[in-house]
Amino acid sequence: MEVGEEQQQERSVTSGGGTGLKDLSDDALLYISKKLDCESLILLGCVDKHLLQFVKEEQIWFERCRKWEKEVNIASWRVKVDSSKALYRLLNSMSRLVGIWKHQSKSEPRGELLYITWGKLAVEAWKVVPCAGHVPPHVSDIGRPVTFVKFFQVVGLRDGSHLVELDSRESREGVVEIDLPLPASGNSFKLQVFHKSDALLSRSEGEVGPSGQSFGKRLWSVARQYFGFSFCPIEGRRYAQSKVYHRLTFDQPEPGQELAGLWHGFYGTHGCEVVTVSYTEEGLIVGTKVLGDVNVPAGVVTFKAFISTESARRLQGKFYSGKGRIADETFMNPQWVNGVLVTLAGGVVTDGP
């Protein structure tokens, strides 16, 4: 009797009996699909032919694209691709680029800041370029401390892949091409920039120089012979420069931490620089450079102030005792000097002795 009952239960499950996924209505399956991530949805299509056909439905993937409808016009993007699934793949990969990104290295003390945002049927990357030279640190004289210069845009193709289009200004400055694999995660991405050059790439330091010429010639000759591609276009040879960008994250202001966030400031003849301000558990207000200079480069703490020293000040402001960082060029002989961080009405921060 027990064996017969088990066989009867197996037959009732495999034959449907109102318990199988294939017996659910399309509305019920649509509701369930909204609760699944992309990988689980694809696995759902592997159960049987009925569910496979369901997973291929346009409505399934178009509904998933609605998560970006506040940022882009979904209908306008849809007509540019072959299917809603291709649109989802494109929007999902492009969304990982949207945000503020920083590049910092020892060879580039200034650092680099990219602002990537949604555009018309594309995502657009803009370089954040601070003003150069000394600007008096007065509110009325600040004007426009930074400008935005278009770098490139990522345009979607019909199959859901993408094409990187370089801005014409970059081409005039010697940039030939950029290679941008869309990031698998939203924390970093690698950008390869190809520049025009009459010299070849040095294999040791990644810079143009005579030490790598013979090696480069042999390597490129083999590449042309066996793989059919060339790194030497007609308009001149080119060399590649790789940069890794990391997503810039910073604290948001809140009661008791009103100074937290992203700030710009003027550093004498170095001009405008960008700083993130954060609060620590040790009772410090810390400013870290995002765009720096040859003395105190990007990525280095530029000032710190002690919250416990807060005092009232004229002009409806406050001031905190603290320290500022100074150094010789290339960040040699860094040292801390005493200073005061002052907050003025209107949210302007200054620091000095």
Helices and strands as residue ranges (DSSP letters): H 2-14, G 21-23, H 26-34, H 38-44, H 49-55, H 58-65, G 66-68, H 74-78, H 84-95, E 99-105, E 108-118, E 122-130, G 139-141, E 146-156, E 162-166, H 168-172, E 175-179, E 188-196, G 210-212, H 213-227, E 238-247, E 261-266, G 268-270, E 272-279, E 284-291, E 301-306, G 307-309, E 311-313, E 317-328, G 329-331, E 332-343, E 349-352
